[in-house]
Amino acid sequence: MESDNYSLGARVFHTIRENILSGKYETDEELKEKTIGEELGVSRTPVREALRQLELEGLVTIIPNKGAYVVGISQKDIRDIYEIRSRLEGLCARWAASYITKDELDELDENIYLSDFHAAKGNAEQVVELDNRFHEILYNASHSRELKHVLLDFHHYVQRVRKITLADTQRALRSNEEHRQITEALRQHNEELAERLANEHMMNTIQNMDSYGWDNLFQERK
């Protein structure tokens, strides 16, 4: 029974967090326990607990005697996340260069081939899914559960912006070419090169967002 309650609470938490990060709930929007509970078919208790957890993550602010409100992800948050990711993705690639297997390299090759195909066709959803999978393979290959956990969280936090930027065919193709270069460094087990390329891959994303225009990005998030 305890595990059932935990799984219910976790599902409520992840659903609300997903709705915040995807833009369903806008910044400063009030999150009403009763309304959310009715939408999810649960009582107010797991919703209340989820909101408290989300406050600890900085996605929600709870004002006593008033309610819970969406904080969301700001421009600075996104830039900070990518700056941090650039270092951690580099470390991940360095470690992966030592541990990566032939099967993982084969999967990366297939991922890159499919990404090129879907980017050229303008299939943005498939490109984003393949991008997710590329990084997941890399995280697994690092053989570090802690690093994987942190990077998956960061990767998830910027999903809305990633969907917007990867919808641009040229950026999607350039991003995939960067994936190809990282894969080749991993194939050579070149730790320093893999780290540098993975770091640059993240920094290129920031530069792309600068070129795209932060105002445009935040308008599209609404």
N, C-alpha and C positions, 0 to 999 in steps of 0.2 A: 504493500500500500504506500509506503514511503517513497519507493522508487517511482510509482505512478504519479505521485504528487510532484516529485522532482522533475519528471519528464514533461508534465503539464506546465509547470512553471518555466522550464527552459524553452518550451515551444512558444509560450506567450511572450517571453523576453525577446527571443529571436525574431518573432513576427513583428513586434513593435519596433525593434531596432531596424529591421529590414525596411519597414515603412518610412522610418525617418531618413535612412540613408538613401533610399530610392527616390525621395522627394514627395511621397504620398502625403506625409505630414510636413507642413511648411514651418519655417523658423517662426517662433513666437506663437504658434498655434497651441491652444489649450488641449491637453490630452485628458479627456473625461473618463474616469474609471468605469462608470456605468455604461457609457456608449461603447467603449472598446470591449468591455466584457460581453455586451450583447452581440457585437460584431463577431467576436471569437467564440461565442457560446460557452463562456466560463463565468465564474463568479468574480466579484471585484477583488477578492483577496490575491489571486495570482497576478492580476493586473497591477495592483498596488505594489507588490513585491518587485515586479518587473520594472516599474517606474523608479523605484529606489535604486535598483541596480544600474539603470540607465543614467541616473543622476551621478553615480560614482564614475561612470564612463564619460561624463561631461556632455551627454547628448540631451539631457533633460534637466531643467531646474524646477525644484519644488518650493513653492512659496507657501508658508504656513497660513492656514485659513483662507487660502485663495485657490490653489490648484497646481497642476504640473504643466509645464510649458516646454515646447521644443526649443532646444538651443541649436541643434544641427551642426553642420560643418561649415566653417568660415573659409574665406580665401586663404588666410594665414594658416589655418589648420591644414588645408590641402598642401600648401607649399612646405610646411613643416614635415608633414607625413612623407612627402617625396624626398625631402632632404635626408630624413632619417632612413627611409627605405633605400636610398642610393648607397648608403654605407652598409646596411644589413644585407641587401641583395648582393653587393660585392663580396661580403664575407661568405654568404651562402654559396655563391659560384666558386669561390676559392676552395671551400670544403668539398663541394660537389665534384670538382676536378680530380680529387683524390679517390672518391668513392663511386663515381658514376659507372653503371654497368652497360654492357652492350645493348641489352634490352631497352634500357632507359634512353640511350642514344638513338636507337632505332625509333622509339616512340617520339622523340623530339624531332627527328627527321620527317616523320609522317605528319606531325603537327605543323611543321613549317610549310610542307607541301600543301596541306589542306588550307592553311591560313592564306597562302598566296592565291589559291583558287577562289576562296570565298571573298577575299578582299577585292579581287578583280571583278567579281560578280556583284559587288556592293551588298553582300549578305552580312550586315553589321552584327546581328545577333550571334551568328556562327563565329565571326571573328573574335568577339568578346569571350565566348565560351572557350575557344581554342587558346586565347591569350591566358585565360584562367588556368587551363590545363598545362600550358607550357611552364608557368611559374610553379604550379603544384608539383610537377615532375622534378623541377630544379630543387624545390624545398625538400622533397623526399630524398633526393640524391645527396643532400648535405649531411644526412644521417644525424640531424640534430632536431629532436622533438621540440625543444624550447624555441629555437630559431624559427622553425616552421610555424609554430603557434603564433608568434609575434608577427611574422610576415603575412600570414593569412588574415589576421585581424586588420593590418594596415591595408592589405590588398582589398579587403571588403569595404573598408571605410571610404575609399575613393571610387567605388564602383560607378557612381552616377557620372562623375567626370570622365572616367575611362570609357564609358559607353558613348559619350558625346564625342570625345576626341578620336576614338577608333572608328566612328562612323564616317570619318573623312578617309576616303580611299587611299590618298597619297600617304597620310600619316600611318595608316594601317600597314601599307606595303613597306614603309621605312622601318616601322617597328618590327615587322617580321624579318627584315634584313638584319636588324640588330640581333634578333633571336638567332638567326643563322650564324652570325659571327661568334656569338657566345657559345653555341653548340660546337663549332669547330674548335674553339679553345678548350672546351671540355673534352672533346675527342682526343686532343693532343695532351690532355692532362696537364695543361699549362695553367697553373694556379694564378700566377700574377696577371696574365692576360685575361683570363676569365673574370677575375675580380675587377679589373679596370673596365672591361667591356660592359659588365653588368651595372657597374656604378654609372658609366656614361649613359647607359640605356635609360636609367631613371632621370638623370639630369636632362636628357633630350626631351623627356616628357614634360618637364617644367618649362623648357624653352618653347615647346610646342604650345603649351597653354598660354604662355606670354604672347605668342604670335596670334593665337586664336582670339585672345581678348578675354580677360577675366570677367568683364561685364557680360559678355555674351554667354559665357559658361554659366554664370549665376542666373541670368534670365531664363536659360533653358532648364535650369533645375526647378523652376517654379511650376 
